Amino acid sequence: MSNKKNTSKDKNNLDNNKEIKELLKENNNKEEIAEEISHNKKIADILGNRLANKNFFPPC
C-alpha cells in the first residue's frame, strides 16, 4: 500500500514540471505540441526520460 502512495507522489512530481505545463498552455493541438517538442531539447529530454522510466522502450 505504501508503494502505491510513493508511485502517486512520483507521478505528481513529474506532472508538476514547469516546462511541460507551459508547453500545454501555449499549444492547443497535438501537431503544435509535437513541433514544440522537436524544437525544444529540454522538453524533449524530459519527455524522453518519462517514457524511459515507464518502460515503453524495450531493454537493449
C-alpha positions in Angstrom: 0.0 0.0 0.0 2.8 2.4 0.8 4.4 1.5 -2.6 1.2 2.8 -4.3 1.5 6.1 -2.4 5.1 6.5 -3.4 4.1 5.9 -7.1 1.4 8.6 -7.0 3.9 11.1 -5.4 6.4 10.4 -8.1 3.7 10.9 -10.8 2.7 14.2 -9.2 6.3 15.4 -9.2 6.6 14.6 -12.9 3.3 16.3 -13.7 4.4 19.5 -11.8 7.2 20.2 -14.2 7.1 23.9 -15.2 8.3 23.4 -18.8 5.6 20.8 -19.6 2.8 23.0 -18.1 4.0 25.9 -20.2 4.1 23.7 -23.3 0.5 22.6 -22.7 -0.8 26.1 -22.1 0.8 27.6 -25.2 -0.1 24.9 -27.7 -3.7 23.8 -28.4 -3.4 20.7 -30.6 -1.2 17.7 -31.0 0.7 19.0 -34.0 1.7 22.2 -32.2 2.9 20.2 -29.2 4.9 17.8 -31.4 6.5 20.7 -33.3 7.5 22.4 -30.0 9.0 19.1 -28.6 11.0 18.7 -31.8 12.4 22.2 -31.5 13.0 22.3 -27.7 15.7 20.0 -26.5 14.9 20.5 -22.8 11.3 19.4 -23.2 12.3 16.5 -25.4 14.7 15.3 -22.8 12.1 15.5 -20.1 9.6 13.5 -22.1 12.2 11.0 -23.2 13.1 10.4 -19.5 9.4 9.9 -18.7 8.9 7.4 -21.4 12.1 5.5 -20.5 11.0 5.3 -16.8 7.6 3.9 -17.8 9.3 1.1 -19.8 7.8 2.0 -23.1 11.2 1.2 -24.7 12.4 -2.4 -24.8 15.6 -3.1 -22.9 18.8 -3.4 -25.0 
